């Protein structure tokens, strides 16, 4: 999934981003509210982790703008205050969830995953196509009962293809959802990842290339 972390404490922002990337997420970072709003309006994030007390543009204003624009991104608001009044204020602005600092990283991950599920059409807990099975919650993929050893990007691409349920997913869509803003759209990154994934999935081949359209399983 694609996540934006909007947090003005640079060290905390990078620590959270690094941890989320280890969980297989594509993560961008914004250090002020104006930057966060610009990125959120430009990119279709699944979840935005939004610190309430941002410089340049307050997190409340960022939230108001995104709700007014009817963005599909789910908003998880962070704050140093965990009072009931603050939670009510944050949710009344249109935030989908609220988490007080300091927080446990495992809880943050669980809340992000829960919000991402709410932003999509309902999917089964196990993604199955033939003898290929993928468990997103436990990050386990198998084929014919044999566990696949996949790099984070390979797992993310496989999950996106299985979630598409047989429809074509373009290289641009894979790049947007599985990589962050540092990825060069003109590279062969997606093609190379598909190549490695095919090799690990083995025979018979399950990933089909649809000419001038993308890939599907």
CORRA-V910661 format. One record per helix or strand of 2 or more residues. SS is the DSSP state (H for helix, E for strand). FROM is the first residue (numbers start at 1). TO is the last residue. If there is no record, write none. Layout:
[[SS | FROM | TO] [SS | FROM | TO]]
//
This chain:
[[E | 2 | 6] [H | 10 | 22] [E | 26 | 30] [H | 33 | 42] [E | 47 | 51] [H | 59 | 68] [E | 74 | 79] [H | 84 | 92] [E | 97 | 100] [H | 105 | 118] [E | 126 | 129] [E | 132 | 135] [E | 140 | 143] [E | 146 | 147] [H | 152 | 163] [H | 171 | 178] [H | 189 | 201] [E | 208 | 210] [E | 214 | 216]]
//
